[in-house]
Amino acid sequence: MESLTSKTLVTKPYDLTYGYYLSPNFHQLIQDATSNKKSPPVLMLIHGFPDCAEMWAGALPYLLTLGYPLILPDLLGFGASSKPTEPKLYNYRQQADSLAQILDREGVAKEASVIPVGHDWGSATAQRFYLYHRERCVGLTLLSLAYQIPSPEPFDLKKVNAATEKRFGYPQWEYWNFFTAPDAPEQMKNNLARFWEVNNGYRPSPDPKENGHDVWMREMFCTPGTMGEYITGTGRYKDVTIPLRYYPKGEEVRGRFLERLGKDGLEGPVNYYYTLRDNTMLEEERALCPETSEDGKDRRKIEVPVLYIGQTGDWVCRVDLMGDAVQKGLVSDLEEKVVQGGHWILYEKPDEIASIIGEWVQKRFPVSA
């Protein structure tokens, strides 16, 4: 991250500060848009929960060699960005519009100039950035979280968990019950080392039918009560410590995690879950759906090339879920890659992820000589 330029912008209309980083020669690269030479698209790298822009650090050495301008925002609640506790400020439209203001501030062209690249909640934000600012996007890359199709129906956590338990055999979003509990931010901050283990632990399945598949995420995120018990070291997890996944720079990444969240807390970040649970963006989502939009148009279709990268050990962001959008005819130009690893794959295999992104971008959007 040392070679990047760190900046901030106060976005409107809510006067929210967003921190972000620019790659070296960023403005020189985008100036080609005003010349006869075609400018390479900007790769907007968007982290998820509970990370910050530094999540991309391991991928940067390779990505910086490709000749594309990079911009790495800290999403609201993280890093150098504001950390409000009002759920509505974390909704998709507000974040997408704030990112658009950052691009405007840096002189990025308003048409066909950006490829949002998002992980986890950053994937959700990247998707909605495309839907709300599609004229700016030439492609889209999603890590872990597949396309979350806009729905005209209110989000109901109980119904979603019941439906996913029927479909997959476990309640996919069970952990939301912990993250939206009033004392969750305090419990996580008081036990950050245990929270790190929740996210980055490794446990092969004892069930012979699962062939040693890592099931730790399913146990923590998709089983009632387990996350809270592990974080506090109570109940089923009293005196239990789980082994960690191997990360090339595991201690360094863990240290930054403990320092950052020990200072900033999680009172802001948990609002990503509140904003959807409480349906703060229902009207914006309805405006994208043909049955509820004013003109009956279907604005859910992604009409640019899409790269999806999933992980075998991710039980929440399942690798098979891009199929839902494909079956509905909402994504037509799709390339999918599946990597052996867990949800936080940019800590585990940053070189491999950077290589997959780089290969796809160079193939679909080559830099002019």
Protein Blocks (a to p, Z undefined) as FASTA:
>chain_A
ZZpccddddddfklpacdddddehklmmmmmmmmmbdcdddddddddddddfklmmmmmm
mmmmnopacdddddehiajbccdfbfklmpmklmmmmmmmmmmmnopafbhkbccddehj
lmmmmmmmmmmmmmlpcbdcdehiacddddfbdcdfklmmmmmmmmnopafklmmmmmmp
fklmmmmmmmmmlmmmmmmgccddfbfklnopafklmmmmmgghklmmmmnopajlgoia
cdddddfklmmmmmmmmmmmmmnopmlmmmmmmmmmnopmmmmmmmmpmklpmnlpafkb
ccbdcdddddfklmklgcklmmmmmmnopafbdcddddeddfklmlmmmmlmmmmmmmmm
mmmmccdZZ
